[in-house]
Amino acid sequence: MQQKTILGHPKGLFILFFTELWERFSYYGMRAILVLYLTAETTDKLNPGLGWSSTEALALYGWYGMMVYFMGIFGGAIADKWLGQKKSVIFGGILIIIGQFSLAVNNMAMFYTGLVFLICGVGLLKPNISTMVGGLYKKGDAKRDSGFTIFYIGINIGAVLAPLIVGYFGEKIDWHLGFSLAGFGMIIGQVVYVFGGKYLTGVGNLLKHSKEHAHLMKQPLTKIEKDRMTVMFISFLIVMVFWAAYEQAGGLMNLYARDKIDRFVFGFEIPTSFFQSLHALYVVILGAPMAYFWVQWRKKGKESSSIFKMGIASIIMSFGFVALMGAAYDVSINVLGKAPVYWLFLSYFLHVVAELSISPVALSFITKLAPLKYASLMMGTYFAVTGLGNKLAGLLGEAAQDAGEMAIFTGIAVFTFLLGLLIMLFVKKLKALTHGAEDVDPTVAFVEPE
Ligand code: GLN
């Protein structure tokens, strides 16, 4: 039976799309003002902050960024064992709302309580909503990858809007108003999710607790499942390196854009913070063309396994850092010590082409490969790995303070290039470990989820 679709995708995808759009609005909105709030003077009459030093603020930011994703392991495990993904998303959303409104209260105890709620809430929601996207598609359905790209575009619409809206009201009017707006964003997400529940009936439910099922759950993994776990863990390593490079944007590159890039274009100075939205903006613009490109590529019968795309992503990322080496070179020869802004536009463009070849691809890959009983746990582990990548990015940024940017950019460019090359060399071997999990079944045009 054909289910009603939008753009050829199940309607449920768009429920998850809007829920996650608002969750990310909430997440990135809060993130956009966190460091600013921490470092704002306590004596500021109009909008007082907490008066922390930059080092203290960046340290908290780093830990928060890591923990929020690290919690995904527990969020995934809870979904697999007790709640199922669908309910986990609801509980996660509620924790996030409580968290944001706790930050909205001007009190230190409430501030820390809020952070803990956010870490637990995102940990419960983020991996499980991602796994649910995969649940909308039948095994072998070629639409799965583009479904994840659409979902990913939703994420980034939230990420573009949040710094603009939450950032504006938080910074210019009241930090606590900003946190409240982030909370309202999550409320909208919850409403969409609850009212759209009818399009998600067969997705994200806890595997039934029958005796027969319990028996199934206790079986050791088969050889095929073990191989698939192995290739997933290898892909996680690529992912960690990728995010360690990419997330330079929030820390090191933010300062670099402020101090070493000539941001004047036609007499107008682009604000540094604009570059914090640039990645997400590029994703929204490039998401559809990139998905189209990969579909056409596959139709031509060319190599298009996820592992291959991840290898390509690593190489493109490397080119992104070669562009930054160009900037660092210009800084070194320019009398004012500044480089033209096009380097940054070019570099971020390449980062996003790489991102679209690895991030939604990895999400889809996990839903194809993970044994059913560990579906959410594997997704949670994936996010934990991205959290480690974030932390590594912070450490690399710190290292740049002594080693200099040119050394760090060159190091990242060389490393990601060699890693990409290595993956290309072993792509056939790695693909064999998936045991056909990515083969498209030509008879599956579109099938209603069970
Ligand atoms: N930017 C993406 C998001 O917010 C990916 C983040 C990640 O995988 N760590 O969902």
Residues whose N, C-alpha, C, O or C-beta is under 5 A from the ligand:
A	BS01	LIG	I155 T386
